[in-house]
């Protein structure tokens, strides 16, 4: 028992160290860049924005990056090339259809002089595999491996106590069923359990990977508003496509009748405000956590002295511990509110 506790403590310490160096990587990259004479505050700001934003390359360490596929569709057809060809500042790539340049993390069409052609750029559809897309593929692969493994363990060990990863996943599944789905949906919960479990574990795994990424440089998928917005749109459709007659009657036929002019617009707005609240809550909480942790690390580079490092590292470790709690909490809150909204739409009238 004692040896197990010591092992867990060592693993947790290693994860915290990995998290620290992963978060510090963007600052190392900024510090080794050619514009190192720039104000430290500006460099810290750029490093933070680069970490929480999307990118056409995957940062590894320092200036080292992995080029990702750029997939563009123009009026002249499809064009595919590596982001390495336009990664350097000011570099122009002469493609088969147009010349391209990376400006503000957006791929633009340029003329012979290297100036952006705004008219032609609007005709370009960007389907590139960016850092967030790779992050999404990684999390989906992990989820598939985990749940195929757990499913296989259940088939092989019928009527046996769960062990290994199965013993960690099973309590979470039971928790979502007994404390989230059933209280909010009643006997109709089983139909929506696959959706709730998918949302819960998808958010959880990406929140945790955002704390300790596999590669230094950034992993902020749930801090991307497009991702949280997509999850919110899914809940919007599920709620309203499964709403029964009592749900729609409550919206378009409030009681008493003289409240129609006030309540009907309010209820219609509430249809969209609920998923918007889900989207903003998850996005804001995860992004804020990354910004705070990176800001604490940036103090070392802003003050330009190692004397501040112990204080900065101590606060970052504390923030990482808080982020672990927030990772589980935000997955729980999103799933709970989703179950609540669905339950309000499918419940029978009492």
Secondary structure, DSSP 8 states (H G I E B T S, - for coil): -HHHHHHHHHHHHHHHHHHHHHHHHHHHHHHHSTTTTS-HHHHHHHHHHHHHS--SEEEEETTEEEE-EEEEEETTEEEEEEGGGGTSTT-EEE-SS-EEEEETTEEEEE-TTS-B-HHHHTT-EE----HHHHHHHHHHHHHHHHHHHHHHHHHHTTTS---THHHHHHHHHHHIIIIIIHHHHGGGGGGGHHHHHHHHHHHHHHHHHHHS-SSTT---GGG-HHHHHHHHHHHHHHHHHS--HHHHHHHHS-SSGGGHHHHHHHHHHHHHHHHHHHHHHHHHHHHHHHHHHHHHHHHHHHHT-GGGHHHHHHHHHHHHHHHHHHHHHHHHHHHHHHHHHHHHHH----
